[in-house]
């Protein structure tokens, strides 16, 4: 991986291909700042890395003092989510909950995006960039958001098409197991107005556990996603995740990947493909 070169270029055609599959997002947060731009992944990444800061305010929800920052390149103006948090505690106490080797880091937003792109999962683009002298994640603010998960659960039919909604939630659960995300909550599950799920804020993911935590939530898996998970190459992963996860964090991801593949292979063997595998229609 060449230092300083765009991630979209470093991973070859993969990001561009996934961008076409998913009608690449034009945002990363709540309401759109302006009309949704049509950008290639490389153009979006360049904007995040080079756009001039023209405004800022608190991002709203969350406990890490993150910011909603407006960028402009003279033609396009759009908001981004900026996080500089980078905390490591031997022991973290939060009410009844406690955690050893606790980490809360902007790095993991970038890592989650890079890994999601290798798997075809909807996580908004996030890049590493300095903010007022501190390294930070600059994450595209998701456009056209209708509500978060708490809002969806209050709707009469709990969202759009029930089957499509259920499939998207299964994809999320697999991803959260893979990255050992300890902080998935309704506020970081965003539904766009066409009932597409976007996953945001992964600063408390990438723990070091090598076991699956919530296998009861993993009843089904998207067929193509399981294939891409199985095909993840350790060397390719090291290159893609360079600078945003440690060696131990990466090795833990690979161990959880192996555990996930073994889990679903066993589930297919005992229950049959029709009961476990599904195809996601975009």
N, C-alpha and C positions, 0 to 999 in steps of 0.2 A: 504494500500500500504506500503510495507516494504521499508524503506529508503535505498537507495544504491543498491537495487536489480534490475536486468535488466527489462526494460519495457516489453520486449517480454515474459519473464517468468510471470510477474505480471498479464498480461491479458490472461493467459492460452493459449488455442489453437487458439485464434482468429487470431493473427498475422501470425502464421504458415499456417493457412488455406488460408488467403488472399495471402500469399506469393506464394502458389501453384497455386492459381487462376490466379495471374498476372505474373507468371514466374518471381519471385522476381527480382527487378532491380539489376544490377551490377554496378551502378554508380549514380552521381548527379551533372553534370555540362556541360561541352562542349566536348572536345575530350578525349578519354580514356587515362589514364596514362599508362596502360599496358593491356594485354589481360584480358578480363572480367572474374573476379573470379566467381565461383559458391558457394555462401554462403547461409546458412540458416539465417533467421532474427536474431536469437540469436548469431550466429557467427559474423554477420555484426555489431551488437550492441556492442559486446565485442571488436571488432577491433576499433570501434570509441571511446570507452571509454578507451582502454588500449594501443592502438598503439603508438609507439614512434615517435615523430616529427623529421623528417630528412630533411625537406626543407620547405620554405615558400616564397610566393610572393603575390603581390596585386591580388585580385580576378578579377579586370578589371572593369566591369560596376558596377554602384551603388554609393551611396553617404554616406555609413556608414563605409568606410575604412575597409571593410571586407577583409579577406585573403583567398588565396588558399594554403592550408597546405598539405604537403605530409606526410603520416603516414606509418610506417612499423612495422610489428610484427616479422620480421626475415624471414618470408615466403612470405607474401603478402605485396605489396607496392601499395598504392592507395591514391588519393587526396580527400580532404574534404574541404568544405566551412566553414570557421570559422567567426562568428560574435559575437562581445562583446558589441555592441550598447545596451544601456539601458537608454533611454531618456524619461522624463515625463515633459511636459510643460503645464501650465494652459492655455496658448493661444499660438498657433503656426501660424506664418505668413509666407506665401510663395508666393510672388507675389500677384495675385488676390485671391488666396485661403487662407483660414484661418480655424483653427480648435480649438475648446475648448477641454481641457483635452486630449491633443495630447500625444501619446505614440509611441515609436519606440524601440522595445525590441527584443533581441535574444530569449527571452522566447517564443515568439509567433511562431517561427520556430518549436520549439519542440512541442508546443501545436497543431499546424496545422498538424504535422505528426501524433501525437497520435489520433486526431480526424479523420483524413483521414483514418487511419487503421481501425477504428471502422465502417467506412462507405464504404470501398472498393474503395477509390479514390487514384490516383497515386501522392503521395507526397514523396520525398526521405526521408529516415530515418534521424532523427535528435535527438541528445542526448545532455544532459547538462554535460559540462566538463569545468574545469578551463583552461584558457590560459594565461600564464604569470601573474598569480595572480588574474585574473578577471574571473567571471563566463561567459560562452560562450555557443553558440550552435555549435556543430560539425555536419555538414550535409554531407552525402555521395554525392560525386561529380558524377552527372549522366553520365554514359557511353554512347557511341555510338550516341551522339547528332548530328543531321544533321544541324539543324538551329533553331533559335528562331522564334517567331510568325511574326516578321517583315520580316524575310527571307521567310517564307511560303507564305505570302501575295504577294511576288514578283515572285513566281513560276508560270509557265504558267497555271496550273490547280489549283493553290492555295492548293497544298498538294496532298495527296493520294486519297483514295476513299472519295468522297464528303459526303456521308451519314455517314460514320464512323467518319469523321472529325467533322461534325455537331453535332453528338451525344456527342463526347468528349467535345466540347465547351459548350454544355448544362450542362454537369456534372460540369465543371469548374464554370459556372455562379451560379449554386445552391450552390456550396461550398463557393464561395466568398460572397454570401448573408448570408450564415449561420455564417461565421466568421467575417462578416462585414469588408471585406478586401478593404481598400481604395487605394491600390497601385498595383492593377493588371495592368501590362503593357506588351508590347511585349517582353521585355527582360527577364521576369520571367515566360514565357511560352515556354518550350523547347520541340521540336519535335525530337524524335529519328529517325534513318534512316528507321525504319519500320512504320513511321507516327503515333507513339504513343505519346500522350501529357503528359508531366510531369510539375507539378506546383511547383515553387520554390519561396523562399524569401517572407515570410509572417510576417516580423517584424513590419509591420504597420497594422495588422489586430486586431481582437478581441476588437472592440470598444463596447461601452455600449448601443448603440441604440437597441430598441426592435421592430422596424418597418422594413419592407422590403424596399429597396432603388430603385431597378431597376426591377420591376415586368414585364416590357415589354420584358425583356431578358429571361423570364422564361416560354416560350411557351410550352416546353415539358420537361419530366423528365424520367429518367431510372427507370423502374418498380422495380427492386430489390433495387436500391438506395432509392427510396421513402419508401419501406418497412423497410429498415435498419434505415432510418431517423426517421420513426414513432416509431420504437422499442427502440430508445436510452433511456436508463434508467438514471435518475438523479443521483442515488447513484453510479452507475457504472462510469458515467461521472466524478463525483467528485474524485473517486479513480484514474481513468486514468489520469486526468488533474492536479493532486496534485502537487504543487510546480511550476507550469508554468503559471497558470492563477489565478486571484483573485476570491473571491466569487462573486463579482459583474460581472466580466467578464464571469464567467461560467453561471450565471443566465441569462445574456443577450443572450448567445448562446442558452440556452434552450427556451427562449421566441421567438427567431427568428426561432428556429426549429418548435415550435408550429405554428408560422405564416406561415412558408413554407408548412407544412402539410395541414393546413387549405386552403391555396391558391390553392394547387394542387387538393385537394379533391373537391373544388368548381369548378375548371376548368374541371375536369373529369365529374362532374355532369352536367355541362352546354354544354360541347363540345363532350363528349364521350371518352371512354378509347383509342380508336384507334387514335384519334387526339392528345392525350396528352402523353400517355405512350409508351415507346419503350424499347426494350431489347438490351443491349450492347453486341456485339460479341467481344471476346478478340482478 
